[in-house]
């Protein structure tokens, strides 16, 4: 038996090569071809997101307030270290019960949970820190906050790629600081480091 092959078909063309040729399905050039997604959907690598790291938070009330802020500003996940905070059955100040929607994860070292491609940013009033209003946020960031009654260890600050501070005339509590940083990120919109090509 002889198998007669016709002209080779260009798999990227949607229509037949010649009149009368049997129509074959178009083959995608890549499994990640945008044709598989709704128009305007960014690829996974184009996504922006933010996470929060809490270094030895003082109390469930502190964490509950941070979780409420995380829910307001679309934070992807919240991590915490230290022994002082034991996860409670009910968060007194998390009135939106955000902990059901956003992962709250205890970890012994914040350096172990940095997502691939994510930039660690320490929020601390120290010499050499950058003023938040002048700061260009990373596309993907892990913002690390110290406890309300203390500061971030130098080891953590040195590990972070950036250190920023909020220029105020007095100190703010943990929840207020988290809210200001996340609002600053949101208010700057697409003005992150990679610009408006990210969604």
C-alpha positions as CSV (number, residue, x, y, z in Angstrom):
1,X,0.0,0.0,0.0
2,X,1.3,3.4,-0.9
3,X,0.6,6.5,1.2
4,X,0.4,9.6,-0.9
5,X,1.2,12.8,1.1
6,X,0.0,16.2,0.0
7,X,1.9,19.5,0.4
8,X,3.1,20.2,4.0
9,X,0.6,22.3,5.9
10,X,1.7,25.4,7.8
11,X,0.4,24.6,11.3
12,X,0.1,28.3,12.2
13,X,-2.4,29.1,9.4
14,X,-6.0,28.9,10.3
15,X,-7.3,28.4,6.8
16,X,-6.5,25.6,4.2
17,X,-3.5,26.1,1.9
18,X,-5.5,25.3,-1.3
19,X,-9.1,25.0,-2.3
20,X,-10.4,21.6,-1.6
21,X,-7.7,20.7,1.0
22,X,-9.2,19.1,4.1
23,X,-9.1,21.5,6.9
24,X,-6.9,20.5,9.9
25,X,-7.0,22.0,13.4
26,X,-4.5,24.8,14.0
27,X,-1.6,23.7,16.2
28,X,-0.5,26.2,18.8
29,X,3.2,27.1,18.7
30,X,3.4,27.0,22.5
31,X,1.3,25.6,25.4
32,X,1.4,29.1,26.8
33,X,0.0,30.7,23.7
34,X,-2.3,33.7,24.6
35,X,-5.0,32.3,22.3
36,X,-6.0,29.9,25.1
37,X,-6.8,32.8,27.4
38,X,-9.4,35.6,27.2
39,X,-8.3,38.8,25.4
40,X,-6.1,41.0,27.6
41,X,-5.3,38.3,30.2
42,X,-1.7,38.7,31.3
43,X,0.7,35.7,31.4
44,X,1.5,34.4,34.9
45,X,5.0,36.0,34.7
46,X,3.3,39.4,34.2
47,X,1.4,39.3,37.4
48,X,2.0,41.8,40.2
49,X,1.4,40.8,43.8
50,X,2.4,41.6,47.3
51,X,3.0,39.5,50.5
52,X,3.5,40.6,54.1
53,X,6.1,39.2,56.5
54,X,5.6,40.0,60.3
55,X,8.7,39.7,62.4
56,X,7.7,38.5,65.9
57,X,4.4,40.3,66.1
58,X,3.2,41.3,69.5
59,X,-0.4,40.0,69.7
60,X,-3.4,38.6,67.9
61,X,-4.8,42.1,67.8
62,X,-1.8,43.3,65.8
63,X,-2.1,40.4,63.4
64,X,-5.8,40.8,63.1
65,X,-5.5,44.4,62.1
66,X,-2.8,43.5,59.6
67,X,-5.1,40.8,58.1
68,X,-7.8,43.4,57.7
69,X,-5.4,45.6,55.8
70,X,-4.3,42.7,53.7
71,X,-7.9,42.0,52.7
72,X,-8.5,45.7,51.8
73,X,-5.4,45.9,49.5
74,X,-5.4,42.4,47.9
75,X,-2.4,40.9,49.6
76,X,-1.6,37.4,48.5
77,X,-0.4,35.9,51.8
78,X,0.8,36.9,55.3
79,X,3.7,35.2,57.1
80,X,4.7,35.6,60.7
81,X,7.6,34.5,63.0
82,X,8.1,34.4,66.7
83,X,6.6,32.7,69.7
84,X,4.6,35.6,71.1
85,X,1.7,35.2,68.7
86,X,-0.3,32.0,68.9
87,X,-3.0,31.8,66.3
88,X,-6.3,32.4,67.9
89,X,-9.7,30.9,67.0
90,X,-11.1,34.3,66.4
91,X,-9.2,37.5,65.5
92,X,-10.6,40.3,67.6
93,X,-9.8,43.0,65.1
94,X,-10.1,41.0,61.9
95,X,-13.8,41.9,61.6
96,X,-13.9,40.9,57.9
97,X,-12.5,37.5,58.8
98,X,-9.9,37.8,56.1
99,X,-8.0,34.8,57.5
100,X,-10.5,32.6,55.7
101,X,-9.4,34.1,52.3
102,X,-5.8,35.0,52.7
103,X,-3.2,32.4,54.0
104,X,-1.8,33.3,57.4
105,X,1.3,31.1,57.9
106,X,3.7,30.7,60.8
107,X,7.3,30.2,59.9
108,X,10.6,30.1,61.8
109,X,12.5,32.2,59.3
110,X,11.1,34.7,56.8
111,X,14.0,34.1,54.5
112,X,12.8,30.6,53.8
113,X,9.4,31.7,52.3
114,X,10.5,34.3,49.7
115,X,8.7,33.4,46.5
116,X,10.8,33.1,43.3
117,X,11.1,36.5,41.7
118,X,9.8,38.3,44.7
119,X,11.8,41.2,46.3
120,X,12.1,41.5,50.1
121,X,11.4,45.0,51.3
122,X,12.1,46.0,55.0
123,X,9.9,48.7,56.4
124,X,12.0,50.4,59.1
125,X,13.1,53.9,60.2
126,X,16.9,53.5,60.0
127,X,19.7,55.4,58.4
128,X,20.0,54.8,54.7
129,X,16.4,53.8,54.2
130,X,14.5,55.3,51.3
131,X,11.5,57.6,51.7
132,X,8.2,55.7,50.8
133,X,6.7,58.6,48.7
134,X,9.8,58.5,46.4
135,X,10.0,54.7,46.3
136,X,9.2,52.7,43.2
137,X,7.7,49.4,44.4
138,X,8.8,46.0,42.9
139,X,6.3,44.2,40.7
140,X,6.3,41.4,43.3
141,X,7.2,42.3,46.8
142,X,7.4,40.8,50.3
143,X,7.1,43.7,52.7
144,X,8.6,42.9,56.1
145,X,7.5,44.7,59.3
146,X,9.0,44.6,62.7
147,X,7.0,44.2,65.9
148,X,5.1,47.2,67.4
149,X,7.3,47.3,70.4
150,X,10.6,46.7,68.7
151,X,12.6,46.8,65.4
152,X,13.7,44.5,62.7
153,X,17.0,42.8,63.3
154,X,19.9,44.0,61.3
155,X,20.3,40.6,59.8
156,X,16.8,40.8,58.2
157,X,17.4,44.4,57.0
158,X,20.7,43.4,55.4
159,X,19.0,40.5,53.7
160,X,16.3,42.7,52.2
161,X,17.0,44.2,48.8
162,X,15.3,47.5,49.8
163,X,14.7,49.3,53.1
164,X,12.0,52.0,53.2
165,X,10.6,54.3,55.8
166,X,7.5,56.5,56.2
167,X,8.4,60.1,56.8
168,X,6.2,61.1,59.8
169,X,6.8,63.3,62.8
170,X,6.0,60.5,65.2
171,X,5.9,56.7,65.2
172,X,2.9,54.7,64.0
173,X,1.6,51.4,65.2
174,X,2.0,48.2,63.1
175,X,-1.5,48.2,61.5
176,X,-1.2,51.9,60.5
177,X,2.3,51.3,59.0
178,X,1.0,48.3,57.0
179,X,-2.0,50.3,55.7
180,X,0.2,53.2,54.6
181,X,2.7,51.0,52.7
182,X,-0.1,49.1,50.9
183,X,-2.0,52.2,50.1
184,X,1.1,53.8,48.6
185,X,1.6,50.7,46.4
186,X,-2.0,50.8,45.3
187,X,-2.0,54.6,44.6
188,X,1.0,54.3,42.3
189,X,-0.9,51.9,40.2
190,X,1.1,50.4,37.3
191,X,4.1,52.5,38.2
192,X,6.1,49.6,39.5
193,X,9.6,48.7,38.3
194,X,8.6,47.0,35.0
195,X,6.1,49.7,34.1
196,X,2.7,49.6,32.5
197,X,3.3,46.4,30.5
198,X,2.4,44.6,33.7
199,X,-1.3,44.3,34.7
